[in-house]
Amino acid sequence: MAAKQAIQVGTKTVRPVLSLNHGEAKARVLNLYKAWYRQIPYVVKEFDMPKSEDQCRAKLKELFLNNKHVTDVRVIDMLVIKGQMELKETVNMWKQKGHVMAYFKPTEEPKPKDFLSKFFSSNE
């Protein structure tokens, strides 16, 4: 009985940031993705980027897939809020071309962990 009371005292319910459940958070992520996807032609034109729309869409997909492992609804909501802020800054031209082009840095591959992979990658 005392252990159950200790667990109840130790647990804390947290307030959701925006979404109440995982389905609602997923819908917010998809809406953000669609909003970015629709703005890509305008961003490429306005910032006079040396990238094509297809390259920008591929990078957008890559950036969203980097966070696909996140399962906490509150973390997902915070990422969506940050994404909306980035979109607003980009659309309103509050960013400069260099800020937008920073998304196109080469993607880093994970470092090898076993001996042979480390050896082969050091020779390149």
N, CA and C atoms as an extended XYZ file, in Angstrom:
372
Properties=species:S:1:pos:R:3:atomname:S:1:resname:S:1:resid:I:1 pbc="F F F"
N         0.813       -1.191        0.000 N   MET     1
C         0.000        0.000        0.000 CA  MET     1
C         0.860        1.260        0.000 C   MET     1
N         1.924        1.241        0.789 N   ALA     2
C         2.792        2.414        0.876 CA  ALA     2
C         3.518        2.653       -0.447 C   ALA     2
N         3.875        1.561       -1.125 N   ALA     3
C         4.569        1.700       -2.412 CA  ALA     3
C         3.650        2.338       -3.450 C   ALA     3
N         2.395        1.951       -3.437 N   LYS     4
C         1.440        2.514       -4.397 CA  LYS     4
C         1.242        4.014       -4.145 C   LYS     4
N         1.209        4.386       -2.862 N   GLN     5
C         1.065        5.797       -2.518 CA  GLN     5
C         2.300        6.583       -2.946 C   GLN     5
N         3.474        5.986       -2.786 N   ALA     6
C         4.714        6.655       -3.174 CA  ALA     6
C         4.747        6.870       -4.682 C   ALA     6
N         4.259        5.909       -5.424 N   ILE     7
C         4.228        6.051       -6.887 CA  ILE     7
C         3.260        7.154       -7.281 C   ILE     7
N         2.114        7.216       -6.624 N   GLN     8
C         1.147        8.257       -6.939 CA  GLN     8
C         1.679        9.638       -6.601 C   GLN     8
N         2.445        9.741       -5.524 N   VAL     9
C         3.027       11.021       -5.150 CA  VAL     9
C         4.113       11.413       -6.138 C   VAL     9
N         4.881       10.419       -6.627 N   GLY    10
C         5.997       10.677       -7.529 CA  GLY    10
C         5.587       10.975       -8.955 C   GLY    10
N         4.410       10.593       -9.358 N   THR    11
C         3.984       10.856      -10.729 CA  THR    11
C         3.359       12.238      -10.821 C   THR    11
N         3.479       12.793      -11.975 N   LYS    12
C         2.964       14.141      -12.196 CA  LYS    12
C         2.286       14.182      -13.553 C   LYS    12
N         1.109       14.720      -13.614 N   THR    13
C         0.455       14.885      -14.905 CA  THR    13
C         0.912       16.206      -15.500 C   THR    13
N         1.196       16.162      -16.768 N   VAL    14
C         1.703       17.353      -17.443 CA  VAL    14
C         0.638       17.884      -18.385 C   VAL    14
N         0.649       19.187      -18.555 N   ARG    15
C        -0.303       19.813      -19.460 CA  ARG    15
C         0.209       19.690      -20.885 C   ARG    15
N        -0.670       19.440      -21.824 N   PRO    16
C        -0.243       19.419      -23.223 CA  PRO    16
C         0.064       20.825      -23.719 C   PRO    16
N         0.982       20.912      -24.672 N   VAL    17
C         1.336       22.208      -25.240 CA  VAL    17
C         0.238       22.654      -26.209 C   VAL    17
N        -0.033       21.858      -27.213 N   LEU    18
C        -1.101       22.162      -28.172 CA  LEU    18
C        -2.038       20.973      -28.351 C   LEU    18
N        -1.445       19.822      -28.608 N   SER    19
C        -2.219       18.631      -28.962 CA  SER    19
C        -2.569       17.823      -27.718 C   SER    19
N        -3.748       17.235      -27.729 N   LEU    20
C        -4.177       16.405      -26.614 CA  LEU    20
C        -3.767       14.955      -26.783 C   LEU    20
N        -3.595       14.514      -28.021 N   ASN    21
C        -3.199       13.121      -28.251 CA  ASN    21
C        -2.272       13.044      -29.462 C   ASN    21
N        -1.792       11.846      -29.730 N   HIS    22
C        -0.819       11.655      -30.799 CA  HIS    22
C        -1.425       11.923      -32.187 C   HIS    22
N        -2.693       11.581      -32.378 N   GLY    23
C        -3.344       11.814      -33.671 CA  GLY    23
C        -3.448       13.289      -34.008 C   GLY    23
N        -3.753       14.079      -33.002 N   GLU    24
C        -3.858       15.524      -33.210 CA  GLU    24
C        -2.484       16.119      -33.526 C   GLU    24
N        -1.452       15.625      -32.842 N   ALA    25
C        -0.091       16.101      -33.107 CA  ALA    25
C         0.334       15.735      -34.523 C   ALA    25
N        -0.031       14.543      -34.950 N   LYS    26
C         0.306       14.105      -36.311 CA  LYS    26
C        -0.358       14.999      -37.351 C   LYS    26
N        -1.598       15.374      -37.088 N   ALA    27
C        -2.307       16.264      -38.015 CA  ALA    27
C        -1.612       17.622      -38.097 C   ALA    27
N        -1.118       18.122      -36.969 N   ARG    28
C        -0.395       19.403      -36.965 CA  ARG    28
C         0.898       19.304      -37.765 C   ARG    28
N         1.587       18.185      -37.627 N   VAL    29
C         2.840       17.984      -38.371 CA  VAL    29
C         2.552       17.948      -39.871 C   VAL    29
N         1.514       17.234      -40.262 N   LEU    30
C         1.173       17.158      -41.685 CA  LEU    30
C         0.757       18.524      -42.233 C   LEU    30
N         0.027       19.305      -41.442 N   ASN    31
C        -0.356       20.649      -41.885 CA  ASN    31
C         0.872       21.536      -42.059 C   ASN    31
N         1.833       21.419      -41.144 N   LEU    32
C         3.062       22.198      -41.272 CA  LEU    32
C         3.846       21.773      -42.511 C   LEU    32
N         3.919       20.470      -42.747 N   TYR    33
C         4.630       19.955      -43.920 CA  TYR    33
C         3.984       20.476      -45.208 C   TYR    33
N         2.671       20.442      -45.253 N   LYS    34
C         1.957       20.925      -46.438 CA  LYS    34
C         2.171       22.423      -46.646 C   LYS    34
N         2.191       23.179      -45.543 N   ALA    35
C         2.404       24.626      -45.651 CA  ALA    35
C         3.800       24.912      -46.206 C   ALA    35
N         4.811       24.219      -45.697 N   TRP    36
C         6.169       24.391      -46.223 CA  TRP    36
C         6.223       23.981      -47.692 C   TRP    36
N         5.575       22.848      -48.008 N   TYR    37
C         5.603       22.316      -49.376 CA  TYR    37
C         4.993       23.324      -50.358 C   TYR    37
N         3.916       23.990      -49.945 N   ARG    38
C         3.266       24.975      -50.806 CA  ARG    38
C         4.112       26.234      -50.980 C   ARG    38
N         4.923       26.559      -49.998 N   GLN    39
C         5.716       27.791      -50.053 CA  GLN    39
C         7.041       27.623      -50.797 C   GLN    39
N         7.449       26.412      -51.073 N   ILE    40
C         8.761       26.181      -51.692 CA  ILE    40
C         8.934       26.939      -53.011 C   ILE    40
N         7.982       26.927      -53.953 N   PRO    41
C         8.201       27.679      -55.192 CA  PRO    41
C         8.432       29.170      -54.959 C   PRO    41
N         7.704       29.750      -54.012 N   TYR    42
C         7.857       31.179      -53.723 CA  TYR    42
C         9.190       31.459      -53.045 C   TYR    42
N         9.609       30.566      -52.160 N   VAL    43
C        10.884       30.753      -51.459 CA  VAL    43
C        12.038       30.683      -52.450 C   VAL    43
N        11.986       29.719      -53.367 N   VAL    44
C        13.044       29.583      -54.368 CA  VAL    44
C        13.122       30.832      -55.231 C   VAL    44
N        11.971       31.354      -55.597 N   LYS    45
C        11.938       32.544      -56.461 CA  LYS    45
C        12.366       33.804      -55.704 C   LYS    45
N        11.821       34.013      -54.516 N   GLU    46
C        12.090       35.242      -53.760 CA  GLU    46
C        13.538       35.337      -53.299 C   GLU    46
N        14.105       34.213      -52.879 N   PHE    47
C        15.479       34.227      -52.384 CA  PHE    47
C        16.498       34.000      -53.498 C   PHE    47
N        16.020       33.787      -54.722 N   ASP    48
C        16.893       33.555      -55.876 CA  ASP    48
C        17.915       32.468      -55.556 C   ASP    48
N        17.391       31.325      -55.137 N   MET    49
C        18.240       30.228      -54.673 CA  MET    49
C        18.795       29.443      -55.852 C   MET    49
N        20.037       28.966      -55.731 N   PRO    50
C        20.621       28.151      -56.798 CA  PRO    50
C        20.190       26.691      -56.716 C   PRO    50
N        19.096       26.422      -56.035 N   LYS    51
C        18.562       25.066      -55.904 CA  LYS    51
C        17.234       24.991      -56.634 C   LYS    51
N        16.935       23.802      -57.134 N   SER    52
C        15.650       23.620      -57.813 CA  SER    52
C        14.565       23.337      -56.773 C   SER    52
N        13.332       23.403      -57.216 N   GLU    53
C        12.216       23.115      -56.317 CA  GLU    53
C        12.256       21.667      -55.862 C   GLU    53
N        12.670       20.764      -56.744 N   ASP    54
C        12.753       19.347      -56.377 CA  ASP    54
C        13.811       19.115      -55.299 C   ASP    54
N        14.937       19.808      -55.403 N   GLN    55
C        15.972       19.681      -54.374 CA  GLN    55
C        15.468       20.223      -53.040 C   GLN    55
N        14.730       21.310      -53.081 N   CYS    56
C        14.179       21.893      -51.851 CA  CYS    56
C        13.144       20.966      -51.227 C   CYS    56
N        12.329       20.349      -52.056 N   ARG    57
C        11.336       19.414      -51.526 CA  ARG    57
C        12.003       18.188      -50.920 C   ARG    57
N        13.080       17.721      -51.541 N   ALA    58
C        13.811       16.578      -50.982 CA  ALA    58
C        14.436       16.941      -49.634 C   ALA    58
N        14.965       18.151      -49.523 N   LYS    59
C        15.554       18.596      -48.256 CA  LYS    59
C        14.474       18.751      -47.189 C   LYS    59
N        13.303       19.265      -47.582 N   LEU    60
C        12.187       19.389      -46.648 CA  LEU    60
C        11.798       18.021      -46.100 C   LEU    60
N        11.704       17.054      -46.981 N   LYS    61
C        11.357       15.701      -46.559 CA  LYS    61
C        12.423       15.144      -45.618 C   LYS    61
N        13.688       15.380      -45.943 N   GLU    62
C        14.779       14.900      -45.098 CA  GLU    62
C        14.723       15.523      -43.705 C   GLU    62
N        14.456       16.832      -43.644 N   LEU    63
C        14.398       17.515      -42.351 CA  LEU    63
C        13.236       17.007      -41.499 C   LEU    63
N        12.106       16.720      -42.129 N   PHE    64
C        10.984       16.195      -41.367 CA  PHE    64
C        11.240       14.759      -40.929 C   PHE    64
N        11.897       13.975      -41.779 N   LEU    65
C        12.167       12.584      -41.419 CA  LEU    65
C        13.241       12.463      -40.339 C   LEU    65
N        14.052       13.508      -40.148 N   ASN    66
C        15.046       13.475      -39.074 CA  ASN    66
C        14.385       13.376      -37.707 C   ASN    66
N        13.162       13.849      -37.598 N   ASN    67
C        12.473       13.848      -36.307 CA  ASN    67
C        11.338       12.836      -36.237 C   ASN    67
N        11.332       11.863      -37.123 N   LYS    68
C        10.215       10.917      -37.131 CA  LYS    68
C        10.235        9.983      -35.926 C   LYS    68
N        11.360        9.878      -35.245 N   HIS    69
C        11.467        8.996      -34.082 CA  HIS    69
C        10.871        9.615      -32.813 C   HIS    69
N        10.526       10.888      -32.845 N   VAL    70
C         9.994       11.570      -31.661 CA  VAL    70
C         8.569       11.086      -31.405 C   VAL    70
N         8.311       10.653      -30.159 N   THR    71
C         6.989       10.118      -29.840 CA  THR    71
C         6.273       10.932      -28.769 C   THR    71
N         6.984       11.745      -28.010 N   ASP    72
C         6.347       12.557      -26.964 CA  ASP    72
C         5.542       13.682      -27.620 C   ASP    72
N         4.268       13.761      -27.272 N   VAL    73
C         3.363       14.730      -27.897 CA  VAL    73
C         3.820       16.160      -27.630 C   VAL    73
N         4.315       16.420      -26.429 N   ARG    74
C         4.759       17.781      -26.114 CA  ARG    74
C         5.980       18.179      -26.921 C   ARG    74
N         6.892       17.249      -27.145 N   VAL    75
C         8.081       17.539      -27.956 CA  VAL    75
C         7.672       17.768      -29.407 C   VAL    75
N         6.740       16.960      -29.886 N   ILE    76
C         6.245       17.138      -31.260 CA  ILE    76
C         5.623       18.523      -31.411 C   ILE    76
N         4.833       18.925      -30.416 N   ASP    77
C         4.205       20.246      -30.465 CA  ASP    77
C         5.248       21.355      -30.480 C   ASP    77
N         6.294       21.221      -29.689 N   MET    78
C         7.345       22.242      -29.678 CA  MET    78
C         8.060       22.305      -31.026 C   MET    78
N         8.309       21.154      -31.635 N   LEU    79
C         8.936       21.146      -32.955 CA  LEU    79
C         8.024       21.793      -33.994 C   LEU    79
N         6.722       21.552      -33.876 N   VAL    80
C         5.764       22.171      -34.808 CA  VAL    80
C         5.762       23.685      -34.620 C   VAL    80
N         5.794       24.143      -33.379 N   ILE    81
C         5.817       25.587      -33.118 CA  ILE    81
C         7.075       26.208      -33.718 C   ILE    81
N         8.214       25.557      -33.529 N   LYS    82
C         9.460       26.078      -34.100 CA  LYS    82
C         9.400       26.082      -35.628 C   LYS    82
N         8.809       25.038      -36.208 N   GLY    83
C         8.667       24.981      -37.656 CA  GLY    83
C         7.769       26.081      -38.190 C   GLY    83
N         6.700       26.387      -37.459 N   GLN    84
C         5.806       27.470      -37.866 CA  GLN    84
C         6.514       28.819      -37.782 C   GLN    84
N         7.344       28.992      -36.750 N   MET    85
C         8.107       30.234      -36.633 CA  MET    85
C         9.085       30.380      -37.791 C   MET    85
N         9.769       29.286      -38.135 N   GLU    86
C        10.711       29.313      -39.258 CA  GLU    86
C         9.990       29.639      -40.560 C   GLU    86
N         8.823       29.044      -40.750 N   LEU    87
C         8.046       29.300      -41.964 CA  LEU    87
C         7.629       30.764      -42.039 C   LEU    87
N         7.172       31.310      -40.931 N   LYS    88
C         6.739       32.705      -40.914 CA  LYS    88
C         7.917       33.630      -41.222 C   LYS    88
N         9.080       33.341      -40.615 N   GLU    89
C        10.260       34.164      -40.868 CA  GLU    89
C        10.689       34.084      -42.326 C   GLU    89
N        10.580       32.905      -42.906 N   THR    90
C        10.985       32.722      -44.299 CA  THR    90
C        10.017       33.416      -45.249 C   THR    90
N         8.729       33.237      -45.011 N   VAL    91
C         7.715       33.814      -45.899 CA  VAL    91
C         7.740       35.343      -45.832 C   VAL    91
N         7.947       35.893      -44.650 N   ASN    92
C         7.956       37.350      -44.490 CA  ASN    92
C         9.297       37.977      -44.873 C   ASN    92
N        10.203       37.163      -45.375 N   MET    93
C        11.528       37.626      -45.810 CA  MET    93
C        12.318       38.240      -44.654 C   MET    93
N        12.120       37.727      -43.441 N   TRP    94
C        12.899       38.188      -42.304 CA  TRP    94
C        14.243       37.486      -42.270 C   TRP    94
N        14.367       36.449      -43.063 N   LYS    95
C        15.637       35.738      -43.189 CA  LYS    95
C        16.346       36.247      -44.431 C   LYS    95
N        17.649       36.055      -44.440 N   GLN    96
C        18.415       36.366      -45.636 CA  GLN    96
C        18.719       35.069      -46.369 C   GLN    96
N        19.241       35.207      -47.548 N   LYS    97
C        19.503       34.041      -48.382 CA  LYS    97
C        20.443       33.060      -47.687 C   LYS    97
N        21.411       33.568      -46.970 N   GLY    98
C        22.354       32.703      -46.264 CA  GLY    98
C        21.701       31.839      -45.204 C   GLY    98
N        20.669       32.396      -44.540 N   HIS    99
C        19.958       31.630      -43.526 CA  HIS    99
C        19.215       30.459      -44.161 C   HIS    99
N        18.612       30.712      -45.305 N   VAL   100
C        17.854       29.655      -45.975 CA  VAL   100
C        18.804       28.618      -46.567 C   VAL   100
N        19.921       29.074      -47.116 N   MET   101
C        20.873       28.140      -47.720 CA  MET   101
C        21.584       27.290      -46.663 C   MET   101
N        21.541       27.695      -45.410 N   ALA   102
C        22.179       26.908      -44.342 CA  ALA   102
C        21.503       25.544      -44.191 C   ALA   102
N        20.257       25.424      -44.627 N   TYR   103
C        19.585       24.122      -44.574 CA  TYR   103
C        20.224       23.121      -45.528 C   TYR   103
N        20.960       23.606      -46.508 N   PHE   104
C        21.509       22.730      -47.541 CA  PHE   104
C        22.948       22.330      -47.272 C   PHE   104
N        23.375       22.426      -46.015 N   LYS   105
C        24.700       21.917      -45.680 CA  LYS   105
C        24.701       20.419      -45.953 C   LYS   105
N        25.842       19.883      -46.317 N   PRO   106
C        25.864       18.440      -46.579 CA  PRO   106
C        25.452       17.664      -45.325 C   PRO   106
N        24.667       16.637      -45.533 N   THR   107
C        24.230       15.838      -44.401 CA  THR   107
C        25.389       14.977      -43.919 C   THR   107
N        25.534       14.894      -42.624 N   GLU   108
C        26.631       14.128      -42.049 CA  GLU   108
C        26.189       12.687      -41.859 C   GLU   108
N        27.044       11.784      -42.290 N   GLU   109
C        26.750       10.379      -42.098 CA  GLU   109
C        27.248        9.970      -40.724 C   GLU   109
N        26.593        9.021      -40.085 N   PRO   110
C        27.035        8.611      -38.759 CA  PRO   110
C        28.445        8.021      -38.811 C   PRO   110
N        29.195        8.289      -37.746 N   LYS   111
C        30.563        7.797      -37.699 CA  LYS   111
C        30.559        6.285      -37.530 C   LYS   111
N        31.506        5.623      -38.176 N   PRO   112
C        31.568        4.156      -38.043 CA  PRO   112
C        31.917        3.757      -36.615 C   PRO   112
N        31.424        2.589      -36.213 N   LYS   113
C        31.630        2.143      -34.846 CA  LYS   113
C        32.601        0.966      -34.746 C   LYS   113
N        32.626        0.094      -35.724 N   ASP   114
C        33.535       -1.050      -35.614 CA  ASP   114
C        34.897       -0.714      -36.218 C   ASP   114
N        35.875       -1.542      -35.917 N   PHE   115
C        37.256       -1.250      -36.283 CA  PHE   115
C        37.458       -1.138      -37.792 C   PHE   115
N        36.944       -2.099      -38.560 N   LEU   116
C        37.176       -2.093      -40.007 CA  LEU   116
C        36.530       -0.877      -40.671 C   LEU   116
N        35.341       -0.525      -40.244 N   SER   117
C        34.682        0.644      -40.833 CA  SER   117
C        35.460        1.918      -40.527 C   SER   117
N        35.992        2.011      -39.314 N   LYS   118
C        36.817        3.177      -38.965 CA  LYS   118
C        38.076        3.208      -39.821 C   LYS   118
N        38.682        2.048      -40.011 N   PHE   119
C        39.908        1.966      -40.793 CA  PHE   119
C        39.661        2.381      -42.233 C   PHE   119
N        38.590        1.861      -42.844 N   PHE   120
C        38.294        2.182      -44.240 CA  PHE   120
C        37.913        3.646      -44.415 C   PHE   120
N        37.211        4.216      -43.463 N   SER   121
C        36.804        5.615      -43.605 CA  SER   121
C        37.983        6.564      -43.371 C   SER   121
N        38.991        6.150      -42.642 N   SER   122
C        40.151        7.009      -42.407 CA  SER   122
C        41.036        7.127      -43.634 C   SER   122
N        40.943        6.191      -44.559 N   ASN   123
C        41.773        6.219      -45.762 CA  ASN   123
C        41.201        7.118      -46.852 C   ASN   123
N        40.004        7.568      -46.692 N   GLU   124
C        39.368        8.380      -47.735 CA  GLU   124
C        39.764        9.818      -47.634 C   GLU   124
